[in-house]
Amino acid sequence: MNKKALVTGASEGIGYVLAKRLANDGYAITAVARNESHLQRLVSEIGPEHSYLVADLLTEAGQNVVIKAVADKHFDLFVNNAGIAALGKFTEISVERHVNVLRLNCEAVVRLAHAYLKSAKDGDALINVSSALAFMPMPALGVYSATKAFVTSFSESLWYEQRQRGVYVMGLCPGMTSTNFGKNNGANDLAAPSFMTQTPEELVENALCALKARKKPTVISGLVNKIFTFVARLRTRKGVVATMGGRG
Ligand SMILES: NC(=O)c1ccc[n+]([C@@H]2O[C@H](COP(=O)([O-])OP(=O)(O)OC[C@H]3O[C@@H](n4cnc5c(N)ncnc54)[C@H](OP(=O)(O)O)[C@@H]3O)[C@@H](O)[C@H]2O)c1
């Protein structure tokens, strides 16, 4: 085992499946999240050669735990996956919650990407997990979809800058993925028709294929999501937001 990967938000959902798959592919994993018992369960499943860090990435102290880890150890792959959302009408949700969405989905991503890329070497890779909503402003998830537009744009610029030194940056755009994301973020009605929903395993497979190819700055997972995002880019912004809001 000579490659190392750090995955944030690895205690469940997409990050958990990704960490398990990367461990199976020969990476030594450092898993990051807040829930220690979930992280312990992951390490007990993938083996004692893997490790975890308990860190709340909403806090500077938590972000610094990860920043220190990348300063102390070289990681061939770094995955900014942890993310949250606030579902509901903008003014009906506290501003503190909206700011937390910004802090985790944008500020933590920027600070951790900066720390990682400063010491990254030729051949290394950074994956920032964005969303298909990066291309489709979503009423009732307005701050969340805006943070993902930020992550995709940011990742594209980093892809361009970093490829000159042999470091690959990917903005990964999942569509609806069957995890507890809705439930974890206070919504039980995020369900979509099954043809629109991928399993985290399918998403991870697509992400790792794209990581192997190291070509695209933005990776949209799955044919349905590729079609939706393509059509969204052909339509007017007004038309897209009306459709997403249910009036188009
Ligand atoms: N599921 C979808 O449909 C979907 C679609 C598009 C994009 N995405 C994106 O994919 C990523 C993963 O989503 P998911 O579906 O796997 O969500 P999830 O099942 O809710 O998992 C989120 C992960 O992030 C961690 N996390 C949350 N707050 C954190 C904090 N303050 N500090 C550190 N870690 C924190 C959670 O661990 P702890 O609670 O233990 O901290 C958990 O491991 C997110 O960036 C999300 O925006 C998801």
The ligand as an SDF file (V2000), in Angstrom:
LIG
                    3D

 48 52  0  0  0  0  0  0  0  0999 V2000
  -26.7040   12.8250   -2.0260 N   0  0  0  0  0  0  0  0  0  0  0  0
  -26.9370   13.5860   -3.0560 C   0  0  0  0  0  0  0  0  0  0  0  0
  -28.0070   13.4940   -3.7080 O   0  0  0  0  0  0  0  0  0  0  0  0
  -25.8880   14.5780   -3.5350 C   0  0  0  0  0  0  0  0  0  0  0  0
  -26.0850   15.1560   -4.8020 C   0  0  0  0  0  0  0  0  0  0  0  0
  -25.1390   16.0580   -5.2640 C   0  0  0  0  0  0  0  0  0  0  0  0
  -24.0510   16.3830   -4.4890 C   0  0  0  0  0  0  0  0  0  0  0  0
  -23.8990   15.8170   -3.2590 N   0  0  0  0  0  0  0  0  0  0  0  0
  -22.7160   16.2140   -2.4720 C   0  0  0  0  0  0  0  0  0  0  0  0
  -21.9820   15.0720   -2.1220 O   0  0  0  0  0  0  0  0  0  0  0  0
  -21.2940   15.2980   -0.8690 C   0  0  0  0  0  0  0  0  0  0  0  0
  -21.5930   14.1620    0.0800 C   0  0  0  0  0  0  0  0  0  0  0  0
  -22.9830   14.0690    0.2300 O   0  0  0  0  0  0  0  0  0  0  0  0
  -23.7110   12.7680    0.8320 P   0  0  0  0  0  0  0  0  0  0  0  0
  -24.9310   12.5440    0.0210 O   0  0  0  0  0  0  0  0  0  0  0  0
  -22.7370   11.6940    1.0260 O   0  0  0  0  0  0  0  0  0  0  0  0
  -24.1760   13.3840    2.2380 O   0  0  0  0  0  0  0  0  0  0  0  0
  -24.3100   12.6860    3.6920 P   0  0  0  0  0  0  0  0  0  0  0  0
  -24.7050   11.2660    3.5350 O   0  0  0  0  0  0  0  0  0  0  0  0
  -25.1760   13.6060    4.4770 O   0  0  0  0  0  0  0  0  0  0  0  0
  -22.8200   12.7190    4.2460 O   0  0  0  0  0  0  0  0  0  0  0  0
  -22.2160   13.9540    4.5150 C   0  0  0  0  0  0  0  0  0  0  0  0
  -20.8520   13.7270    5.1170 C   0  0  0  0  0  0  0  0  0  0  0  0
  -20.2990   15.0180    5.4420 O   0  0  0  0  0  0  0  0  0  0  0  0
  -19.8980   15.0030    6.8100 C   0  0  0  0  0  0  0  0  0  0  0  0
  -20.0560   16.3090    7.4300 N   0  0  0  0  0  0  0  0  0  0  0  0
  -21.2030   17.0240    7.5630 C   0  0  0  0  0  0  0  0  0  0  0  0
  -20.9630   18.1340    8.2650 N   0  0  0  0  0  0  0  0  0  0  0  0
  -19.6440   18.1080    8.5870 C   0  0  0  0  0  0  0  0  0  0  0  0
  -18.8050   18.9690    9.3230 C   0  0  0  0  0  0  0  0  0  0  0  0
  -19.2670   20.1030    9.9040 N   0  0  0  0  0  0  0  0  0  0  0  0
  -17.5030   18.6520    9.4760 N   0  0  0  0  0  0  0  0  0  0  0  0
  -17.0150   17.5040    8.9260 C   0  0  0  0  0  0  0  0  0  0  0  0
  -17.7490   16.6540    8.2080 N   0  0  0  0  0  0  0  0  0  0  0  0
  -19.0640   16.9540    8.0540 C   0  0  0  0  0  0  0  0  0  0  0  0
  -20.8010   13.9560    7.4770 C   0  0  0  0  0  0  0  0  0  0  0  0
  -20.1530   13.3790    8.6050 O   0  0  0  0  0  0  0  0  0  0  0  0
  -20.4220   13.7610   10.1520 P   0  0  0  0  0  0  0  0  0  0  0  0
  -21.8780   14.0330   10.2950 O   0  0  0  0  0  0  0  0  0  0  0  0
  -19.9170   12.5380   10.8670 O   0  0  0  0  0  0  0  0  0  0  0  0
  -19.5570   14.9630   10.3940 O   0  0  0  0  0  0  0  0  0  0  0  0
  -20.8970   12.8980    6.3730 C   0  0  0  0  0  0  0  0  0  0  0  0
  -19.8010   12.0370    6.4260 O   0  0  0  0  0  0  0  0  0  0  0  0
  -21.7790   16.6610   -0.3780 C   0  0  0  0  0  0  0  0  0  0  0  0
  -20.8140   17.6480   -0.7070 O   0  0  0  0  0  0  0  0  0  0  0  0
  -23.0730   16.8930   -1.1600 C   0  0  0  0  0  0  0  0  0  0  0  0
  -23.3340   18.2520   -1.3340 O   0  0  0  0  0  0  0  0  0  0  0  0
  -24.7920   14.9150   -2.7580 C   0  0  0  0  0  0  0  0  0  0  0  0
  1  2  1  0
  2  3  2  0
  2  4  1  0
  4  5  1  0
  4 48  2  0
  5  6  2  0
  6  7  1  0
  7  8  2  0
  8  9  1  0
  8 48  1  0
  9 10  1  0
  9 46  1  0
 10 11  1  0
 11 12  1  0
 11 44  1  0
 12 13  1  0
 13 14  1  0
 14 15  2  0
 14 16  1  0
 14 17  1  0
 17 18  1  0
 18 19  2  0
 18 20  1  0
 18 21  1  0
 21 22  1  0
 22 23  1  0
 23 24  1  0
 23 42  1  0
 24 25  1  0
 25 26  1  0
 25 36  1  0
 26 27  1  0
 26 35  1  0
 27 28  2  0
 28 29  1  0
 29 30  1  0
 29 35  2  0
 30 31  1  0
 30 32  2  0
 32 33  1  0
 33 34  2  0
 34 35  1  0
 36 37  1  0
 36 42  1  0
 37 38  1  0
 38 39  2  0
 38 40  1  0
 38 41  1  0
 42 43  1  0
 44 45  1  0
 44 46  1  0
 46 47  1  0
M  CHG  2   8   1  16  -1
M  END
$$$$
